[in-house]
Amino acid sequence: MNIMDTLENKKAAAKVSSPTIGEVVDVQTKIIEGEKERTQVFSGTVIAKKGRGIRETFTVRRIVQGEGVERIFPLHSPRLISVKTVKSGKVRRAKLYYLRSRTGKAARLKEKFAEKRESS
């Protein structure tokens, strides 16, 4: 067992849930400006996940004033406060990089609704 495996085992307790591809999420992060500290929310669609264990990251994309903005968040970062799922999208691939070339309604994903199960 090498040093990275030892560190991963110590930090294995995940405080935030891992988002899935296609979800629209609100990511709250801690921002430090000078001596002040505040919370900033980044809302967008999860287009990619990468890595494993303590090195896991996810990429969130949103449109701001007509420009696409992407941000990569380390899942186990101490600056990451929470990841809240707003809605889930129906996707059939692991990376949604094709959304980069789409604008407007074409960049939307179909919503995935939770199925209700009847008990017999």
Phi and psi restraints in degrees (range 20) as a CNS / XPLOR table:
assign (resid 1 and name C) (resid 2 and name N)
       (resid 2 and name CA) (resid 2 and name C) 1.0 -90.7 20.0 2
assign (resid 2 and name N) (resid 2 and name CA)
       (resid 2 and name C) (resid 3 and name N) 1.0 -178.6 20.0 2
assign (resid 2 and name C) (resid 3 and name N)
       (resid 3 and name CA) (resid 3 and name C) 1.0 -64.9 20.0 2
assign (resid 3 and name N) (resid 3 and name CA)
       (resid 3 and name C) (resid 4 and name N) 1.0 -40.7 20.0 2
assign (resid 3 and name C) (resid 4 and name N)
       (resid 4 and name CA) (resid 4 and name C) 1.0 -63.6 20.0 2
assign (resid 4 and name N) (resid 4 and name CA)
       (resid 4 and name C) (resid 5 and name N) 1.0 -38.8 20.0 2
assign (resid 4 and name C) (resid 5 and name N)
       (resid 5 and name CA) (resid 5 and name C) 1.0 -64.3 20.0 2
assign (resid 5 and name N) (resid 5 and name CA)
       (resid 5 and name C) (resid 6 and name N) 1.0 -38.5 20.0 2
assign (resid 5 and name C) (resid 6 and name N)
       (resid 6 and name CA) (resid 6 and name C) 1.0 -64.1 20.0 2
assign (resid 6 and name N) (resid 6 and name CA)
       (resid 6 and name C) (resid 7 and name N) 1.0 -44.0 20.0 2
assign (resid 6 and name C) (resid 7 and name N)
       (resid 7 and name CA) (resid 7 and name C) 1.0 -64.1 20.0 2
assign (resid 7 and name N) (resid 7 and name CA)
       (resid 7 and name C) (resid 8 and name N) 1.0 -40.0 20.0 2
assign (resid 7 and name C) (resid 8 and name N)
       (resid 8 and name CA) (resid 8 and name C) 1.0 -63.2 20.0 2
assign (resid 8 and name N) (resid 8 and name CA)
       (resid 8 and name C) (resid 9 and name N) 1.0 -39.1 20.0 2
assign (resid 8 and name C) (resid 9 and name N)
       (resid 9 and name CA) (resid 9 and name C) 1.0 -66.6 20.0 2
assign (resid 9 and name N) (resid 9 and name CA)
       (resid 9 and name C) (resid 10 and name N) 1.0 -35.1 20.0 2
assign (resid 9 and name C) (resid 10 and name N)
       (resid 10 and name CA) (resid 10 and name C) 1.0 -69.6 20.0 2
assign (resid 10 and name N) (resid 10 and name CA)
       (resid 10 and name C) (resid 11 and name N) 1.0 -39.2 20.0 2
assign (resid 10 and name C) (resid 11 and name N)
       (resid 11 and name CA) (resid 11 and name C) 1.0 -94.9 20.0 2
assign (resid 11 and name N) (resid 11 and name CA)
       (resid 11 and name C) (resid 12 and name N) 1.0 15.5 20.0 2
assign (resid 11 and name C) (resid 12 and name N)
       (resid 12 and name CA) (resid 12 and name C) 1.0 -65.3 20.0 2
assign (resid 12 and name N) (resid 12 and name CA)
       (resid 12 and name C) (resid 13 and name N) 1.0 -22.9 20.0 2
assign (resid 12 and name C) (resid 13 and name N)
       (resid 13 and name CA) (resid 13 and name C) 1.0 -70.6 20.0 2
assign (resid 13 and name N) (resid 13 and name CA)
       (resid 13 and name C) (resid 14 and name N) 1.0 104.4 20.0 2
assign (resid 13 and name C) (resid 14 and name N)
       (resid 14 and name CA) (resid 14 and name C) 1.0 -81.7 20.0 2
assign (resid 14 and name N) (resid 14 and name CA)
       (resid 14 and name C) (resid 15 and name N) 1.0 124.4 20.0 2
assign (resid 14 and name C) (resid 15 and name N)
       (resid 15 and name CA) (resid 15 and name C) 1.0 -88.7 20.0 2
assign (resid 15 and name N) (resid 15 and name CA)
       (resid 15 and name C) (resid 16 and name N) 1.0 -19.3 20.0 2
assign (resid 15 and name C) (resid 16 and name N)
       (resid 16 and name CA) (resid 16 and name C) 1.0 -120.3 20.0 2
assign (resid 16 and name N) (resid 16 and name CA)
       (resid 16 and name C) (resid 17 and name N) 1.0 151.0 20.0 2
assign (resid 16 and name C) (resid 17 and name N)
       (resid 17 and name CA) (resid 17 and name C) 1.0 -81.2 20.0 2
assign (resid 17 and name N) (resid 17 and name CA)
       (resid 17 and name C) (resid 18 and name N) 1.0 147.5 20.0 2
assign (resid 17 and name C) (resid 18 and name N)
       (resid 18 and name CA) (resid 18 and name C) 1.0 -81.4 20.0 2
assign (resid 18 and name N) (resid 18 and name CA)
       (resid 18 and name C) (resid 19 and name N) 1.0 122.8 20.0 2
assign (resid 18 and name C) (resid 19 and name N)
       (resid 19 and name CA) (resid 19 and name C) 1.0 -74.7 20.0 2
assign (resid 19 and name N) (resid 19 and name CA)
       (resid 19 and name C) (resid 20 and name N) 1.0 156.9 20.0 2
assign (resid 19 and name C) (resid 20 and name N)
       (resid 20 and name CA) (resid 20 and name C) 1.0 -103.0 20.0 2
assign (resid 20 and name N) (resid 20 and name CA)
       (resid 20 and name C) (resid 21 and name N) 1.0 163.0 20.0 2
assign (resid 20 and name C) (resid 21 and name N)
       (resid 21 and name CA) (resid 21 and name C) 1.0 -63.9 20.0 2
assign (resid 21 and name N) (resid 21 and name CA)
       (resid 21 and name C) (resid 22 and name N) 1.0 135.8 20.0 2
assign (resid 21 and name C) (resid 22 and name N)
       (resid 22 and name CA) (resid 22 and name C) 1.0 93.5 20.0 2
assign (resid 22 and name N) (resid 22 and name CA)
       (resid 22 and name C) (resid 23 and name N) 1.0 -7.7 20.0 2
assign (resid 22 and name C) (resid 23 and name N)
       (resid 23 and name CA) (resid 23 and name C) 1.0 -78.0 20.0 2
assign (resid 23 and name N) (resid 23 and name CA)
       (resid 23 and name C) (resid 24 and name N) 1.0 145.3 20.0 2
assign (resid 23 and name C) (resid 24 and name N)
       (resid 24 and name CA) (resid 24 and name C) 1.0 -93.8 20.0 2
assign (resid 24 and name N) (resid 24 and name CA)
       (resid 24 and name C) (resid 25 and name N) 1.0 120.5 20.0 2
assign (resid 24 and name C) (resid 25 and name N)
       (resid 25 and name CA) (resid 25 and name C) 1.0 -125.5 20.0 2
assign (resid 25 and name N) (resid 25 and name CA)
       (resid 25 and name C) (resid 26 and name N) 1.0 156.4 20.0 2
assign (resid 25 and name C) (resid 26 and name N)
       (resid 26 and name CA) (resid 26 and name C) 1.0 -109.9 20.0 2
assign (resid 26 and name N) (resid 26 and name CA)
       (resid 26 and name C) (resid 27 and name N) 1.0 113.8 20.0 2
assign (resid 26 and name C) (resid 27 and name N)
       (resid 27 and name CA) (resid 27 and name C) 1.0 -103.3 20.0 2
assign (resid 27 and name N) (resid 27 and name CA)
       (resid 27 and name C) (resid 28 and name N) 1.0 120.1 20.0 2
assign (resid 27 and name C) (resid 28 and name N)
       (resid 28 and name CA) (resid 28 and name C) 1.0 -98.9 20.0 2
assign (resid 28 and name N) (resid 28 and name CA)
       (resid 28 and name C) (resid 29 and name N) 1.0 125.5 20.0 2
assign (resid 28 and name C) (resid 29 and name N)
       (resid 29 and name CA) (resid 29 and name C) 1.0 -125.4 20.0 2
assign (resid 29 and name N) (resid 29 and name CA)
       (resid 29 and name C) (resid 30 and name N) 1.0 155.2 20.0 2
assign (resid 29 and name C) (resid 30 and name N)
       (resid 30 and name CA) (resid 30 and name C) 1.0 -88.5 20.0 2
assign (resid 30 and name N) (resid 30 and name CA)
       (resid 30 and name C) (resid 31 and name N) 1.0 125.3 20.0 2
assign (resid 30 and name C) (resid 31 and name N)
       (resid 31 and name CA) (resid 31 and name C) 1.0 -114.5 20.0 2
assign (resid 31 and name N) (resid 31 and name CA)
       (resid 31 and name C) (resid 32 and name N) 1.0 131.2 20.0 2
assign (resid 31 and name C) (resid 32 and name N)
       (resid 32 and name CA) (resid 32 and name C) 1.0 -112.3 20.0 2
assign (resid 32 and name N) (resid 32 and name CA)
       (resid 32 and name C) (resid 33 and name N) 1.0 117.2 20.0 2
assign (resid 32 and name C) (resid 33 and name N)
       (resid 33 and name CA) (resid 33 and name C) 1.0 -118.4 20.0 2
assign (resid 33 and name N) (resid 33 and name CA)
       (resid 33 and name C) (resid 34 and name N) 1.0 103.9 20.0 2
assign (resid 33 and name C) (resid 34 and name N)
       (resid 34 and name CA) (resid 34 and name C) 1.0 68.0 20.0 2
assign (resid 34 and name N) (resid 34 and name CA)
       (resid 34 and name C) (resid 35 and name N) 1.0 -118.1 20.0 2
assign (resid 34 and name C) (resid 35 and name N)
       (resid 35 and name CA) (resid 35 and name C) 1.0 -102.5 20.0 2
assign (resid 35 and name N) (resid 35 and name CA)
       (resid 35 and name C) (resid 36 and name N) 1.0 -5.3 20.0 2
assign (resid 35 and name C) (resid 36 and name N)
       (resid 36 and name CA) (resid 36 and name C) 1.0 -91.1 20.0 2
assign (resid 36 and name N) (resid 36 and name CA)
       (resid 36 and name C) (resid 37 and name N) 1.0 148.1 20.0 2
assign (resid 36 and name C) (resid 37 and name N)
       (resid 37 and name CA) (resid 37 and name C) 1.0 -126.3 20.0 2
assign (resid 37 and name N) (resid 37 and name CA)
       (resid 37 and name C) (resid 38 and name N) 1.0 133.9 20.0 2
assign (resid 37 and name C) (resid 38 and name N)
       (resid 38 and name CA) (resid 38 and name C) 1.0 -141.9 20.0 2
assign (resid 38 and name N) (resid 38 and name CA)
       (resid 38 and name C) (resid 39 and name N) 1.0 169.4 20.0 2
assign (resid 38 and name C) (resid 39 and name N)
       (resid 39 and name CA) (resid 39 and name C) 1.0 -105.0 20.0 2
assign (resid 39 and name N) (resid 39 and name CA)
       (resid 39 and name C) (resid 40 and name N) 1.0 133.0 20.0 2
assign (resid 39 and name C) (resid 40 and name N)
       (resid 40 and name CA) (resid 40 and name C) 1.0 -121.1 20.0 2
assign (resid 40 and name N) (resid 40 and name CA)
       (resid 40 and name C) (resid 41 and name N) 1.0 138.6 20.0 2
assign (resid 40 and name C) (resid 41 and name N)
       (resid 41 and name CA) (resid 41 and name C) 1.0 -106.6 20.0 2
assign (resid 41 and name N) (resid 41 and name CA)
       (resid 41 and name C) (resid 42 and name N) 1.0 131.9 20.0 2
assign (resid 41 and name C) (resid 42 and name N)
       (resid 42 and name CA) (resid 42 and name C) 1.0 -118.5 20.0 2
assign (resid 42 and name N) (resid 42 and name CA)
       (resid 42 and name C) (resid 43 and name N) 1.0 113.3 20.0 2
assign (resid 42 and name C) (resid 43 and name N)
       (resid 43 and name CA) (resid 43 and name C) 1.0 -105.1 20.0 2
assign (resid 43 and name N) (resid 43 and name CA)
       (resid 43 and name C) (resid 44 and name N) 1.0 136.7 20.0 2
assign (resid 43 and name C) (resid 44 and name N)
       (resid 44 and name CA) (resid 44 and name C) 1.0 176.6 20.0 2
assign (resid 44 and name N) (resid 44 and name CA)
       (resid 44 and name C) (resid 45 and name N) 1.0 -172.1 20.0 2
assign (resid 44 and name C) (resid 45 and name N)
       (resid 45 and name CA) (resid 45 and name C) 1.0 -98.0 20.0 2
assign (resid 45 and name N) (resid 45 and name CA)
       (resid 45 and name C) (resid 46 and name N) 1.0 135.1 20.0 2
assign (resid 45 and name C) (resid 46 and name N)
       (resid 46 and name CA) (resid 46 and name C) 1.0 -76.5 20.0 2
assign (resid 46 and name N) (resid 46 and name CA)
       (resid 46 and name C) (resid 47 and name N) 1.0 116.5 20.0 2
assign (resid 46 and name C) (resid 47 and name N)
       (resid 47 and name CA) (resid 47 and name C) 1.0 -106.5 20.0 2
assign (resid 47 and name N) (resid 47 and name CA)
       (resid 47 and name C) (resid 48 and name N) 1.0 -14.0 20.0 2
assign (resid 47 and name C) (resid 48 and name N)
       (resid 48 and name CA) (resid 48 and name C) 1.0 -159.5 20.0 2
assign (resid 48 and name N) (resid 48 and name CA)
       (resid 48 and name C) (resid 49 and name N) 1.0 150.6 20.0 2
assign (resid 48 and name C) (resid 49 and name N)
       (resid 49 and name CA) (resid 49 and name C) 1.0 -129.1 20.0 2
assign (resid 49 and name N) (resid 49 and name CA)
       (resid 49 and name C) (resid 50 and name N) 1.0 147.2 20.0 2
assign (resid 49 and name C) (resid 50 and name N)
       (resid 50 and name CA) (resid 50 and name C) 1.0 -149.7 20.0 2
assign (resid 50 and name N) (resid 50 and name CA)
       (resid 50 and name C) (resid 51 and name N) 1.0 147.5 20.0 2
assign (resid 50 and name C) (resid 51 and name N)
       (resid 51 and name CA) (resid 51 and name C) 1.0 86.2 20.0 2
assign (resid 51 and name N) (resid 51 and name CA)
       (resid 51 and name C) (resid 52 and name N) 1.0 178.1 20.0 2
assign (resid 51 and name C) (resid 52 and name N)
       (resid 52 and name CA) (resid 52 and name C) 1.0 -142.7 20.0 2
assign (resid 52 and name N) (resid 52 and name CA)
       (resid 52 and name C) (resid 53 and name N) 1.0 154.8 20.0 2
assign (resid 52 and name C) (resid 53 and name N)
       (resid 53 and name CA) (resid 53 and name C) 1.0 64.2 20.0 2
assign (resid 53 and name N) (resid 53 and name CA)
       (resid 53 and name C) (resid 54 and name N) 1.0 -133.0 20.0 2
assign (resid 53 and name C) (resid 54 and name N)
       (resid 54 and name CA) (resid 54 and name C) 1.0 -74.2 20.0 2
assign (resid 54 and name N) (resid 54 and name CA)
       (resid 54 and name C) (resid 55 and name N) 1.0 -16.6 20.0 2
assign (resid 54 and name C) (resid 55 and name N)
       (resid 55 and name CA) (resid 55 and name C) 1.0 -92.6 20.0 2
assign (resid 55 and name N) (resid 55 and name CA)
       (resid 55 and name C) (resid 56 and name N) 1.0 8.3 20.0 2
assign (resid 55 and name C) (resid 56 and name N)
       (resid 56 and name CA) (resid 56 and name C) 1.0 -70.3 20.0 2
assign (resid 56 and name N) (resid 56 and name CA)
       (resid 56 and name C) (resid 57 and name N) 1.0 134.3 20.0 2
assign (resid 56 and name C) (resid 57 and name N)
       (resid 57 and name CA) (resid 57 and name C) 1.0 -130.6 20.0 2
assign (resid 57 and name N) (resid 57 and name CA)
       (resid 57 and name C) (resid 58 and name N) 1.0 159.6 20.0 2
assign (resid 57 and name C) (resid 58 and name N)
       (resid 58 and name CA) (resid 58 and name C) 1.0 -138.7 20.0 2
assign (resid 58 and name N) (resid 58 and name CA)
       (resid 58 and name C) (resid 59 and name N) 1.0 147.3 20.0 2
assign (resid 58 and name C) (resid 59 and name N)
       (resid 59 and name CA) (resid 59 and name C) 1.0 -107.4 20.0 2
assign (resid 59 and name N) (resid 59 and name CA)
       (resid 59 and name C) (resid 60 and name N) 1.0 130.8 20.0 2
assign (resid 59 and name C) (resid 60 and name N)
       (resid 60 and name CA) (resid 60 and name C) 1.0 -116.7 20.0 2
assign (resid 60 and name N) (resid 60 and name CA)
       (resid 60 and name C) (resid 61 and name N) 1.0 134.4 20.0 2
assign (resid 60 and name C) (resid 61 and name N)
       (resid 61 and name CA) (resid 61 and name C) 1.0 -121.5 20.0 2
assign (resid 61 and name N) (resid 61 and name CA)
       (resid 61 and name C) (resid 62 and name N) 1.0 138.5 20.0 2
assign (resid 61 and name C) (resid 62 and name N)
       (resid 62 and name CA) (resid 62 and name C) 1.0 -145.4 20.0 2
assign (resid 62 and name N) (resid 62 and name CA)
       (resid 62 and name C) (resid 63 and name N) 1.0 164.9 20.0 2
assign (resid 62 and name C) (resid 63 and name N)
       (resid 63 and name CA) (resid 63 and name C) 1.0 -106.5 20.0 2
assign (resid 63 and name N) (resid 63 and name CA)
       (resid 63 and name C) (resid 64 and name N) 1.0 125.0 20.0 2
assign (resid 63 and name C) (resid 64 and name N)
       (resid 64 and name CA) (resid 64 and name C) 1.0 -124.6 20.0 2
assign (resid 64 and name N) (resid 64 and name CA)
       (resid 64 and name C) (resid 65 and name N) 1.0 115.8 20.0 2
assign (resid 64 and name C) (resid 65 and name N)
       (resid 65 and name CA) (resid 65 and name C) 1.0 51.9 20.0 2
assign (resid 65 and name N) (resid 65 and name CA)
       (resid 65 and name C) (resid 66 and name N) 1.0 42.1 20.0 2
assign (resid 65 and name C) (resid 66 and name N)
       (resid 66 and name CA) (resid 66 and name C) 1.0 83.9 20.0 2
assign (resid 66 and name N) (resid 66 and name CA)
       (resid 66 and name C) (resid 67 and name N) 1.0 -5.1 20.0 2
assign (resid 66 and name C) (resid 67 and name N)
       (resid 67 and name CA) (resid 67 and name C) 1.0 -108.3 20.0 2
assign (resid 67 and name N) (resid 67 and name CA)
       (resid 67 and name C) (resid 68 and name N) 1.0 139.1 20.0 2
assign (resid 67 and name C) (resid 68 and name N)
       (resid 68 and name CA) (resid 68 and name C) 1.0 -79.2 20.0 2
assign (resid 68 and name N) (resid 68 and name CA)
       (resid 68 and name C) (resid 69 and name N) 1.0 131.4 20.0 2
assign (resid 68 and name C) (resid 69 and name N)
       (resid 69 and name CA) (resid 69 and name C) 1.0 -123.3 20.0 2
assign (resid 69 and name N) (resid 69 and name CA)
       (resid 69 and name C) (resid 70 and name N) 1.0 127.0 20.0 2
assign (resid 69 and name C) (resid 70 and name N)
       (resid 70 and name CA) (resid 70 and name C) 1.0 -118.3 20.0 2
assign (resid 70 and name N) (resid 70 and name CA)
       (resid 70 and name C) (resid 71 and name N) 1.0 143.8 20.0 2
assign (resid 70 and name C) (resid 71 and name N)
       (resid 71 and name CA) (resid 71 and name C) 1.0 -137.9 20.0 2
assign (resid 71 and name N) (resid 71 and name CA)
       (resid 71 and name C) (resid 72 and name N) 1.0 137.3 20.0 2
assign (resid 71 and name C) (resid 72 and name N)
       (resid 72 and name CA) (resid 72 and name C) 1.0 -102.6 20.0 2
assign (resid 72 and name N) (resid 72 and name CA)
       (resid 72 and name C) (resid 73 and name N) 1.0 126.5 20.0 2
assign (resid 72 and name C) (resid 73 and name N)
       (resid 73 and name CA) (resid 73 and name C) 1.0 -114.2 20.0 2
assign (resid 73 and name N) (resid 73 and name CA)
       (resid 73 and name C) (resid 74 and name N) 1.0 127.0 20.0 2
assign (resid 73 and name C) (resid 74 and name N)
       (resid 74 and name CA) (resid 74 and name C) 1.0 -71.5 20.0 2
assign (resid 74 and name N) (resid 74 and name CA)
       (resid 74 and name C) (resid 75 and name N) 1.0 129.2 20.0 2
assign (resid 74 and name C) (resid 75 and name N)
       (resid 75 and name CA) (resid 75 and name C) 1.0 -66.0 20.0 2
assign (resid 75 and name N) (resid 75 and name CA)
       (resid 75 and name C) (resid 76 and name N) 1.0 -33.8 20.0 2
assign (resid 75 and name C) (resid 76 and name N)
       (resid 76 and name CA) (resid 76 and name C) 1.0 -103.4 20.0 2
assign (resid 76 and name N) (resid 76 and name CA)
       (resid 76 and name C) (resid 77 and name N) 1.0 25.7 20.0 2
assign (resid 76 and name C) (resid 77 and name N)
       (resid 77 and name CA) (resid 77 and name C) 1.0 -73.8 20.0 2
assign (resid 77 and name N) (resid 77 and name CA)
       (resid 77 and name C) (resid 78 and name N) 1.0 141.2 20.0 2
assign (resid 77 and name C) (resid 78 and name N)
       (resid 78 and name CA) (resid 78 and name C) 1.0 -68.9 20.0 2
assign (resid 78 and name N) (resid 78 and name CA)
       (resid 78 and name C) (resid 79 and name N) 1.0 -16.8 20.0 2
assign (resid 78 and name C) (resid 79 and name N)
       (resid 79 and name CA) (resid 79 and name C) 1.0 -85.4 20.0 2
assign (resid 79 and name N) (resid 79 and name CA)
       (resid 79 and name C) (resid 80 and name N) 1.0 -11.0 20.0 2
assign (resid 79 and name C) (resid 80 and name N)
       (resid 80 and name CA) (resid 80 and name C) 1.0 -84.2 20.0 2
assign (resid 80 and name N) (resid 80 and name CA)
       (resid 80 and name C) (resid 81 and name N) 1.0 116.7 20.0 2
assign (resid 80 and name C) (resid 81 and name N)
       (resid 81 and name CA) (resid 81 and name C) 1.0 -87.2 20.0 2
assign (resid 81 and name N) (resid 81 and name CA)
       (resid 81 and name C) (resid 82 and name N) 1.0 -54.6 20.0 2
assign (resid 81 and name C) (resid 82 and name N)
       (resid 82 and name CA) (resid 82 and name C) 1.0 -156.3 20.0 2
assign (resid 82 and name N) (resid 82 and name CA)
       (resid 82 and name C) (resid 83 and name N) 1.0 158.1 20.0 2
assign (resid 82 and name C) (resid 83 and name N)
       (resid 83 and name CA) (resid 83 and name C) 1.0 -127.1 20.0 2
assign (resid 83 and name N) (resid 83 and name CA)
       (resid 83 and name C) (resid 84 and name N) 1.0 110.5 20.0 2
assign (resid 83 and name C) (resid 84 and name N)
       (resid 84 and name CA) (resid 84 and name C) 1.0 -109.2 20.0 2
assign (resid 84 and name N) (resid 84 and name CA)
       (resid 84 and name C) (resid 85 and name N) 1.0 127.3 20.0 2
assign (resid 84 and name C) (resid 85 and name N)
       (resid 85 and name CA) (resid 85 and name C) 1.0 -82.5 20.0 2
assign (resid 85 and name N) (resid 85 and name CA)
       (resid 85 and name C) (resid 86 and name N) 1.0 125.5 20.0 2
assign (resid 85 and name C) (resid 86 and name N)
       (resid 86 and name CA) (resid 86 and name C) 1.0 -89.5 20.0 2
assign (resid 86 and name N) (resid 86 and name CA)
       (resid 86 and name C) (resid 87 and name N) 1.0 -49.9 20.0 2
assign (resid 86 and name C) (resid 87 and name N)
       (resid 87 and name CA) (resid 87 and name C) 1.0 -155.1 20.0 2
assign (resid 87 and name N) (resid 87 and name CA)
       (resid 87 and name C) (resid 88 and name N) 1.0 160.6 20.0 2
assign (resid 87 and name C) (resid 88 and name N)
       (resid 88 and name CA) (resid 88 and name C) 1.0 -107.1 20.0 2
assign (resid 88 and name N) (resid 88 and name CA)
       (resid 88 and name C) (resid 89 and name N) 1.0 139.8 20.0 2
assign (resid 88 and name C) (resid 89 and name N)
       (resid 89 and name CA) (resid 89 and name C) 1.0 -104.4 20.0 2
assign (resid 89 and name N) (resid 89 and name CA)
       (resid 89 and name C) (resid 90 and name N) 1.0 150.3 20.0 2
assign (resid 89 and name C) (resid 90 and name N)
       (resid 90 and name CA) (resid 90 and name C) 1.0 -87.1 20.0 2
assign (resid 90 and name N) (resid 90 and name CA)
       (resid 90 and name C) (resid 91 and name N) 1.0 114.5 20.0 2
assign (resid 90 and name C) (resid 91 and name N)
       (resid 91 and name CA) (resid 91 and name C) 1.0 -130.8 20.0 2
assign (resid 91 and name N) (resid 91 and name CA)
       (resid 91 and name C) (resid 92 and name N) 1.0 158.2 20.0 2
assign (resid 91 and name C) (resid 92 and name N)
       (resid 92 and name CA) (resid 92 and name C) 1.0 -125.9 20.0 2
assign (resid 92 and name N) (resid 92 and name CA)
       (resid 92 and name C) (resid 93 and name N) 1.0 12.2 20.0 2
assign (resid 92 and name C) (resid 93 and name N)
       (resid 93 and name CA) (resid 93 and name C) 1.0 -141.8 20.0 2
assign (resid 93 and name N) (resid 93 and name CA)
       (resid 93 and name C) (resid 94 and name N) 1.0 163.6 20.0 2
assign (resid 93 and name C) (resid 94 and name N)
       (resid 94 and name CA) (resid 94 and name C) 1.0 -83.5 20.0 2
assign (resid 94 and name N) (resid 94 and name CA)
       (resid 94 and name C) (resid 95 and name N) 1.0 -27.7 20.0 2
assign (resid 94 and name C) (resid 95 and name N)
       (resid 95 and name CA) (resid 95 and name C) 1.0 -124.9 20.0 2
assign (resid 95 and name N) (resid 95 and name CA)
       (resid 95 and name C) (resid 96 and name N) 1.0 130.4 20.0 2
assign (resid 95 and name C) (resid 96 and name N)
       (resid 96 and name CA) (resid 96 and name C) 1.0 -104.6 20.0 2
assign (resid 96 and name N) (resid 96 and name CA)
       (resid 96 and name C) (resid 97 and name N) 1.0 44.1 20.0 2
assign (resid 96 and name C) (resid 97 and name N)
       (resid 97 and name CA) (resid 97 and name C) 1.0 -66.5 20.0 2
assign (resid 97 and name N) (resid 97 and name CA)
       (resid 97 and name C) (resid 98 and name N) 1.0 -19.1 20.0 2
assign (resid 97 and name C) (resid 98 and name N)
       (resid 98 and name CA) (resid 98 and name C) 1.0 -66.2 20.0 2
assign (resid 98 and name N) (resid 98 and name CA)
       (resid 98 and name C) (resid 99 and name N) 1.0 -17.2 20.0 2
assign (resid 98 and name C) (resid 99 and name N)
       (resid 99 and name CA) (resid 99 and name C) 1.0 -68.7 20.0 2
assign (resid 99 and name N) (resid 99 and name CA)
       (resid 99 and name C) (resid 100 and name N) 1.0 -18.5 20.0 2
assign (resid 99 and name C) (resid 100 and name N)
       (resid 100 and name CA) (resid 100 and name C) 1.0 -64.5 20.0 2
assign (resid 100 and name N) (resid 100 and name CA)
       (resid 100 and name C) (resid 101 and name N) 1.0 -32.2 20.0 2
assign (resid 100 and name C) (resid 101 and name N)
       (resid 101 and name CA) (resid 101 and name C) 1.0 -91.6 20.0 2
assign (resid 101 and name N) (resid 101 and name CA)
       (resid 101 and name C) (resid 102 and name N) 1.0 -0.8 20.0 2
assign (resid 101 and name C) (resid 102 and name N)
       (resid 102 and name CA) (resid 102 and name C) 1.0 -107.0 20.0 2
assign (resid 102 and name N) (resid 102 and name CA)
       (resid 102 and name C) (resid 103 and name N) 1.0 147.7 20.0 2
assign (resid 102 and name C) (resid 103 and name N)
       (resid 103 and name CA) (resid 103 and name C) 1.0 -131.6 20.0 2
assign (resid 103 and name N) (resid 103 and name CA)
       (resid 103 and name C) (resid 104 and name N) 1.0 161.1 20.0 2
assign (resid 103 and name C) (resid 104 and name N)
       (resid 104 and name CA) (resid 104 and name C) 1.0 64.1 20.0 2
assign (resid 104 and name N) (resid 104 and name CA)
       (resid 104 and name C) (resid 105 and name N) 1.0 -137.4 20.0 2
assign (resid 104 and name C) (resid 105 and name N)
       (resid 105 and name CA) (resid 105 and name C) 1.0 -67.8 20.0 2
assign (resid 105 and name N) (resid 105 and name CA)
       (resid 105 and name C) (resid 106 and name N) 1.0 -24.6 20.0 2
assign (resid 105 and name C) (resid 106 and name N)
       (resid 106 and name CA) (resid 106 and name C) 1.0 -68.7 20.0 2
assign (resid 106 and name N) (resid 106 and name CA)
       (resid 106 and name C) (resid 107 and name N) 1.0 -19.6 20.0 2
assign (resid 106 and name C) (resid 107 and name N)
       (resid 107 and name CA) (resid 107 and name C) 1.0 -88.1 20.0 2
assign (resid 107 and name N) (resid 107 and name CA)
       (resid 107 and name C) (resid 108 and name N) 1.0 0.0 20.0 2
assign (resid 107 and name C) (resid 108 and name N)
       (resid 108 and name CA) (resid 108 and name C) 1.0 -84.9 20.0 2
assign (resid 108 and name N) (resid 108 and name CA)
       (resid 108 and name C) (resid 109 and name N) 1.0 154.1 20.0 2
assign (resid 108 and name C) (resid 109 and name N)
       (resid 109 and name CA) (resid 109 and name C) 1.0 -109.5 20.0 2
assign (resid 109 and name N) (resid 109 and name CA)
       (resid 109 and name C) (resid 110 and name N) 1.0 149.9 20.0 2
assign (resid 109 and name C) (resid 110 and name N)
       (resid 110 and name CA) (resid 110 and name C) 1.0 -68.2 20.0 2
assign (resid 110 and name N) (resid 110 and name CA)
       (resid 110 and name C) (resid 111 and name N) 1.0 142.2 20.0 2
assign (resid 110 and name C) (resid 111 and name N)
       (resid 111 and name CA) (resid 111 and name C) 1.0 -81.0 20.0 2
assign (resid 111 and name N) (resid 111 and name CA)
       (resid 111 and name C) (resid 112 and name N) 1.0 140.1 20.0 2
assign (resid 111 and name C) (resid 112 and name N)
       (resid 112 and name CA) (resid 112 and name C) 1.0 -99.6 20.0 2
assign (resid 112 and name N) (resid 112 and name CA)
       (resid 112 and name C) (resid 113 and name N) 1.0 119.0 20.0 2
assign (resid 112 and name C) (resid 113 and name N)
       (resid 113 and name CA) (resid 113 and name C) 1.0 -97.9 20.0 2
assign (resid 113 and name N) (resid 113 and name CA)
       (resid 113 and name C) (resid 114 and name N) 1.0 146.3 20.0 2
assign (resid 113 and name C) (resid 114 and name N)
       (resid 114 and name CA) (resid 114 and name C) 1.0 -71.7 20.0 2
assign (resid 114 and name N) (resid 114 and name CA)
       (resid 114 and name C) (resid 115 and name N) 1.0 134.7 20.0 2
assign (resid 114 and name C) (resid 115 and name N)
       (resid 115 and name CA) (resid 115 and name C) 1.0 -84.1 20.0 2
assign (resid 115 and name N) (resid 115 and name CA)
       (resid 115 and name C) (resid 116 and name N) 1.0 138.6 20.0 2
assign (resid 115 and name C) (resid 116 and name N)
       (resid 116 and name CA) (resid 116 and name C) 1.0 -91.0 20.0 2
assign (resid 116 and name N) (resid 116 and name CA)
       (resid 116 and name C) (resid 117 and name N) 1.0 130.8 20.0 2
assign (resid 116 and name C) (resid 117 and name N)
       (resid 117 and name CA) (resid 117 and name C) 1.0 -103.3 20.0 2
assign (resid 117 and name N) (resid 117 and name CA)
       (resid 117 and name C) (resid 118 and name N) 1.0 134.5 20.0 2
assign (resid 117 and name C) (resid 118 and name N)
       (resid 118 and name CA) (resid 118 and name C) 1.0 -95.0 20.0 2
assign (resid 118 and name N) (resid 118 and name CA)
       (resid 118 and name C) (resid 119 and name N) 1.0 134.9 20.0 2
assign (resid 118 and name C) (resid 119 and name N)
       (resid 119 and name CA) (resid 119 and name C) 1.0 -91.7 20.0 2
assign (resid 119 and name N) (resid 119 and name CA)
       (resid 119 and name C) (resid 120 and name N) 1.0 131.1 20.0 2
